[in-house]
Amino acid sequence: MKKILIAILLFSYAYSYGQDFNLLIEAESFKEKGGWLVDPQFVEQMGSPYLLAHGLGKAVNDAKTTFEIKANGSYYIWVRTKNWAPGKWEAPGRFSLKVDNFLFPEDLGTQLGWSWQYVGHITLDKGDHEMTLKDQTGFDGRCDAVYLSTKKSPPPYDAEKLSVWRIKALQLPKEPALEENYDLVITGGGIAGCAAAIAAAEQGLKVALIHDRPVLGGNASGEIRVHTLGIYGHFERILKMIDTEHYPNGSPKAYDEDEKRLKNINKCKNIYLFLNWRAYDAHAENEVIKYVDAKHTSTGKLRRFSAPLFADCTGDGWIGFWAGAEFMYGREAVDTYGEEWEKHGELWSPDKADNFVMGSSVLWRSHKVNSALSFPEVPWAVEVSENYAASNGEWQWEFSRNDLHQIDDAEQIRDHMLRAIYGSFYNEKQKVGNDSLALKWVSYLVGKRESRRLVGDHIYTFNDARNNIKFADSVVVEEREIDVHFQQNLLDADKPDFLSKALFFITGRYYIPYRSLYSKNIKNLFMTGRCFSCSHIGLGGPRVMRTTGQMGSAVGYAAKICKKYSLYPREVYNQYLEEYMYLILSSNEN
Ligand SMILES: Cc1cc2nc3c(=O)[nH]c(=O)nc-3n(C[C@H](O)[C@H](O)[C@H](O)COP(=O)(O)OP(=O)(O)OC[C@H]3O[C@@H](n4cnc5c(N)ncnc54)[C@H](O)[C@@H]3O)c2cc1C
């Protein structure tokens, strides 16, 4: 029991002001998560990882933890939660709280927006107690934290005040106590990040790979299940260690590929892998990043990673963003880079710049089981799906709107997709012969296609691809058509807003220069993956994961040259291009 308490105290803290006693418990640090999942996707927007009851309509098993009360007293309790689909129906994600044997009658998860919902009050004796989160619906109830206080006053609602208050309440250090040194710190363990890590480690660099999920692969992982497309270019050997077969998107075969990927990463002795660590800051001085700070998604422990070189493989360009790197977001006006395609006009490239980037997706599947199975009414979902009926969702299940930001509004986007899925599935279930249809898998992770793009010395555009421009520093080669998506309801208002279409432009072989893989203004920052330096249309082809893996491999090799001569990335191009290109071209022999 002593050991358990020490663990819980890592991320819960009791403190007293005068006569008052208070205790904040982070839900993600509950000792037993039961069927609840830790969701750290929206930390930058709502302040913390949270527990999510993602049971596809069946209540998930209880999450439990123990906590210590320092003084006898009557305690008021709040949970930080949110009604994620408010309207004239019961909130979909209702749950309850139990303390010891007392189940509070209040339905939780019913308040608008992330806020502290009052649970009730209870008399507690000094000593150890148990707390249980009881899901009622299986429809994505969420709990960020539980707060107990002898004073009837909830924690702050305002996001900024809450974040300062939270650090104080949990008595967290303001910064990580220990600094760890590496040759290259890579943030984001998608295919781009994994490839960069392998290439650099093989070349003798000591590499930290920080990834906020329990499994590697990003969109290719078993959590999102997109298969990898594109050619291998110069990096077949490395990419085969981490890519996937061409199974249908959403296939559980993705789990096998997760195993392969992890096994191969673990074989590289120089890779220090930090799974479940989310970077939350990057500190730069004179345009040089000194360190990246990361937090464990469950325990809240902090770590500082310092290095002469950093690679942003987060997809969202977080490291660059925090360090002050120039970045772009949205669709450029057609004249900005001359990216017109007459056949598709505005759908391809608009007259005026806007925020209609390619959207995010949630993939899902259902299957027939042996007996009839009911699925509850979901009025909160059918409001989005309307009459649309479906039994699974592929890449076309995608959501983008000019007034929504793919990072800042990502939780709303994910939730919109969940409503579209549950509503469409409900409609499908009403059809004759579908009694035994059951939801098998719905990802709770939002699969992103496009958000921030960091600016490098070269901004890769449609013209580079359609003119098949071969650069002296062409480190990535691709043949796959360029495809750019748009929402179906833009052309036909009767179509659902959660489905997209792709426009394909076939262009033969095209090349990406090394100069698109490092930041223009942050001297020691590489970026690979969908946040590389490109225009909106420029991203259309190279965003697929063998291409992003090629970028990652090229960055790993560039880091080797940087280390050898103590250089920043730009100088590799200016001074050692021949040696670098030789290394790239001989990659498969290494
Ligand atoms: C539905 C869908 C279908 C697609 N179809 C295909 C396809 O068929 N084939 C194909 O090849 N491509 C496809 N794509 C495109 C492709 O998946 C993406 O462009 C690709 O994932 C980009 O790779 P990445 O490594 O840059 O990013 P990601 O795969 O997103 O990986 C980045 C990782 O970094 C992690 N991360 C982010 N921030 C932090 C942080 N602060 N700290 C630590 N870790 C962090 C994230 O959790 C994420 O896992 C599809 C995309 C979608 C959404």
The ligand as a Tripos MOL2 file, in Angstrom:
@<TRIPOS>MOLECULE
LIG
   53    58     1     0     0
SMALL
NO_CHARGES

@<TRIPOS>ATOM
      1 C1         -7.0650    9.2010  -42.8690 C.3       1 LIG1
      2 C2         -5.7540    9.4100  -43.5200 C.ar      1 LIG1
      3 C3         -5.4140    8.6270  -44.5990 C.ar      1 LIG1
      4 C4         -4.1650    8.7490  -45.1760 C.ar      1 LIG1
      5 N1         -3.8120    7.8740  -46.1580 N.ar      1 LIG1
      6 C5         -2.5110    7.6800  -46.3720 C.ar      1 LIG1
      7 C6         -2.0600    6.5050  -47.0340 C.ar      1 LIG1
      8 O1         -2.8580    5.6810  -47.4830 O.2       1 LIG1
      9 N2         -0.7160    6.3160  -47.1360 N.ar      1 LIG1
     10 C7          0.1790    7.2160  -46.6530 C.ar      1 LIG1
     11 O2          1.3880    6.9630  -46.7390 O.2       1 LIG1
     12 N3         -0.2250    8.3680  -46.0730 N.ar      1 LIG1
     13 C8         -1.5350    8.6070  -45.8860 C.ar      1 LIG1
     14 N4         -1.9630    9.7170  -45.2090 N.ar      1 LIG1
     15 C9         -1.0260   10.8190  -44.9010 C.3       1 LIG1
     16 C10        -0.0710   10.5070  -43.7850 C.3       1 LIG1
     17 O3         -0.6090    9.6040  -42.8630 O.3       1 LIG1
     18 C11         0.4130   11.7470  -43.0350 C.3       1 LIG1
     19 O4          0.7510   12.7680  -43.8920 O.3       1 LIG1
     20 C12         1.6150   11.3060  -42.2090 C.3       1 LIG1
     21 O5          1.1740   10.6740  -41.0510 O.3       1 LIG1
     22 C13         2.6050   12.3010  -41.9270 C.3       1 LIG1
     23 O6          3.6250   11.6730  -41.1800 O.3       1 LIG1
     24 P1          4.3190   12.3960  -39.9790 P.3       1 LIG1
     25 O7          5.3520   11.4770  -39.4440 O.co2     1 LIG1
     26 O8          4.7120   13.7460  -40.4120 O.co2     1 LIG1
     27 O9          3.1600   12.6280  -38.8920 O.3       1 LIG1
     28 P2          2.3790   11.6480  -37.9550 P.3       1 LIG1
     29 O10         2.1090   10.3510  -38.5900 O.co2     1 LIG1
     30 O11         1.1910   12.4390  -37.4880 O.co2     1 LIG1
     31 O12         3.3790   11.4130  -36.7390 O.3       1 LIG1
     32 C14         3.7420   12.4240  -35.8380 C.3       1 LIG1
     33 C15         3.6690   11.8700  -34.4330 C.3       1 LIG1
     34 O13         4.2010   12.8270  -33.5180 O.3       1 LIG1
     35 C16         3.5150   12.7380  -32.3030 C.3       1 LIG1
     36 N5          3.5900   14.0330  -31.6450 N.ar      1 LIG1
     37 C17         2.9630   15.1760  -32.0270 C.ar      1 LIG1
     38 N6          3.2520   16.1660  -31.1750 N.ar      1 LIG1
     39 C18         4.0870   15.6440  -30.2410 C.ar      1 LIG1
     40 C19         4.7270   16.1910  -29.0830 C.ar      1 LIG1
     41 N7          4.5500   17.4630  -28.7330 N.pl3     1 LIG1
     42 N8          5.5300   15.3780  -28.3290 N.ar      1 LIG1
     43 C20         5.7150   14.0670  -28.6950 C.ar      1 LIG1
     44 N9          5.1050   13.5030  -29.7660 N.ar      1 LIG1
     45 C21         4.3180   14.2910  -30.5410 C.ar      1 LIG1
     46 C22         2.0810   12.4090  -32.6980 C.3       1 LIG1
     47 O14         1.4190   11.6730  -31.7010 O.3       1 LIG1
     48 C23         2.2430   11.5960  -33.9750 C.3       1 LIG1
     49 O15         2.0850   10.2280  -33.7270 O.3       1 LIG1
     50 C24        -3.2500    9.7100  -44.6770 C.ar      1 LIG1
     51 C25        -3.6150   10.5560  -43.6430 C.ar      1 LIG1
     52 C26        -4.8550   10.4130  -43.0650 C.ar      1 LIG1
     53 C27        -5.2210   11.3000  -41.9020 C.3       1 LIG1
@<TRIPOS>BOND
     1     1     2 1
     2     2     3 ar
     3     2    52 ar
     4     3     4 ar
     5     4     5 ar
     6     4    50 ar
     7     5     6 ar
     8     6     7 ar
     9     6    13 1
    10     7     8 2
    11     7     9 ar
    12     9    10 ar
    13    10    11 2
    14    10    12 ar
    15    12    13 ar
    16    13    14 ar
    17    14    15 1
    18    14    50 ar
    19    15    16 1
    20    16    17 1
    21    16    18 1
    22    18    19 1
    23    18    20 1
    24    20    21 1
    25    20    22 1
    26    22    23 1
    27    23    24 1
    28    24    25 2
    29    24    26 1
    30    24    27 1
    31    27    28 1
    32    28    29 2
    33    28    30 1
    34    28    31 1
    35    31    32 1
    36    32    33 1
    37    33    34 1
    38    33    48 1
    39    34    35 1
    40    35    36 1
    41    35    46 1
    42    36    37 ar
    43    36    45 ar
    44    37    38 ar
    45    38    39 ar
    46    39    40 ar
    47    39    45 ar
    48    40    41 1
    49    40    42 ar
    50    42    43 ar
    51    43    44 ar
    52    44    45 ar
    53    46    47 1
    54    46    48 1
    55    48    49 1
    56    50    51 ar
    57    51    52 ar
    58    52    53 1
@<TRIPOS>SUBSTRUCTURE
     1 LIG1         1 GROUP 0 **** ****
